[in-house]
Amino acid sequence: MKVIKSNLVKYIISILIVVSGLLLPVSMSAQSGEDTFVVYFTGIGCPHCANVDPVLLHDWVNKYSNLYVIEYEIYQKSQNAHLIEKYNQTCNSGYGIPLVIFNKENSLVGDKTILSDFDSYFNKSSGNKILFPDGTEGELEDIDSLPIYSKIWTKDRIAIKESSGEGGDLLIDFLKGYDVNEIINNDNAKLTQAESVAFSGSEVTFDNAVNINGWVLQWNGESVKGVEIESENEDANLYIDSNSEQSKISFARTISLAAVDAVNPCALAVLTMMLIAIISYNPNDKKNIILAGLAFTVSVFIMYMIYGLIIIRFFKLIQAITSMRLILYKLLGIVALLLGLLQIKDYIKYKPGSVGTEMPLFMRPKVKKIISGITSPIGAFGIGFFVTIFLLPCTIGPYVILGGMLSFSEIVESIPHLFLYNLIFVLPMLVITGVVYLGISKVEDVSEWKDKNIRILHLIAGLIMAVLGIFMFAGWV
């Protein structure tokens, strides 16, 4: 009987040892005080990221009290896209998303791999350091060195770096989970309205928010009472200010590309041919000139708006392939640089009908024949739709660059850029129409001016495109 009892006790102890051995790693890593940092690349709209985001950014940061997830979203924040290349140079982590990087030796890519292997990699990496884009490592005290647009998820809170600045000790205390009352009562903290934070497939809402030197800190819990919150208007202005720099840069790129197209000799030549045809048919009817010029310009504007939407849609389909999306921006930069060099080449050694910069010579007789039949504003409007097809070979380059950049945004956000671009594109048409209508200059004079300065026009367009291409490839814009 004693032997049976002794064996039973040993059997029970053995089971307990095995079970504790299985549970111990998870328990230790979850309960230990060692901070563990992971870098996470994701993209809002990526279906694979949608499988990981809610689990990693919500479930696991609450499961592991010492887990800090440094998120770089690269679809809506294209400024973060170049960071994945920097991490790849250091960690050989690749360009696919979703991507989790634990340290220079360990990373996981793909939703299935992350969801199945995260726990084991997390346990092995417990107590690691923050891995910065340049390959250096640091402690929580170095968190201010993270680039703008990074997010830090931990526990029931998030820190978002919206502009350059230092959160300092307040930021560290917040991330460590200290009492937020000490933070919000600090003179450097401004309590603001909490905003929902989107991730792929869903979003997280928070109860409270505070702004500290360019960092927006949000957390859940009982709403803060007894502290005056900034007015909604002020919060709205703060939110707009934090993003206005990028908005200005985006519109600056749009204006630059449109300026290249606006000085395109190809488009100017087509308009002058049309006005000559109208004047030749009825030289004394100035009203016919202004109406025909406006009708033609409006027609070109409408068609180019449609072309722009098609281009954006095309690039969005390409971006469904994650790896293509990651390198698309650099490819657009290379294309812009090449187009700029072609324009500069036409300044150095001009040749009519050059590929990529002017309408091919074999198309010109056809266009001239079509335009010569215009006798009315209605005819000019109709011909405008058709002639844009012939304009595309010499004007589509900058428009493709713009469409590729806008494909990173929602289509609603793209409309103002398309409208501005095409307004600038047709502006010379409106100016020429007005100059001829007012009798300031003859159409023939405009045509002669264009021919005389054609090399200068190519140089201006080339310099703008080349500089923009270099900036895009380098990730400076």
HELIX and SHEET records of a PDB file:
HELIX    1   1 LYS A    2  GLN A   31  1                                  30    
HELIX    2   2 PRO A   47  PRO A   54  1                                   8    
HELIX    3   3 VAL A   55  TRP A   60  3                                   6    
HELIX    4   4 VAL A   61  LYS A   63  1                                   3    
HELIX    5   5 SER A   78  ASN A   80  5                                   3    
HELIX    6   6 ALA A   81  CYS A   91  1                                  11    
HELIX    7   7 ASP A  111  LYS A  124  1                                  14    
HELIX    8   8 LEU A  140  SER A  145  5                                   6    
HELIX    9   9 GLY A  168  LEU A  175  1                                   8    
HELIX   10  10 VAL A  180  ILE A  184  1                                   5    
HELIX   11  11 GLU A  232  ALA A  262  1                                  31    
HELIX   12  12 PRO A  265  TYR A  281  1                                  17    
HELIX   13  13 LYS A  286  GLN A  319  1                                  34    
HELIX   14  14 THR A  322  ILE A  348  1                                  27    
HELIX   15  15 LEU A  361  MET A  363  5                                   3    
HELIX   16  16 ARG A  364  ILE A  371  1                                   8    
HELIX   17  17 PRO A  377  LEU A  406  1                                  30    
HELIX   18  18 ILE A  411  TYR A  437  1                                  27    
HELIX   19  19 VAL A  443  LYS A  452  1                                  10    
HELIX   20  20 ILE A  454  ALA A  474  1                                  21    
SHEET    1   A 9 SER A 107  VAL A 109  0                                        
SHEET    2   A 9 LEU A  99  ILE A 101 -1                                        
SHEET    3   A 9 THR A  36  THR A  42 -1                                        
SHEET    4   A 9 LEU A  67  GLU A  73  1                                        
SHEET    5   A 9 LYS A 151  THR A 154 -1                                        
SHEET    6   A 9 ARG A 157  LYS A 161 -1                                        
SHEET    7   A 9 TRP A 215  TRP A 219 -1                                        
SHEET    8   A 9 ASN A 208  ILE A 212 -1                                        
SHEET    9   A 9 ALA A 189  THR A 192 -1                                        
SHEET    1   B 2 ILE A 130  LEU A 131  0                                        
SHEET    2   B 2 GLU A 137  GLY A 138 -1                                        
SHEET    1   C 2 VAL A 197  PHE A 199  0                                        
SHEET    2   C 2 SER A 202  VAL A 204 -1                                        
END                                                                             
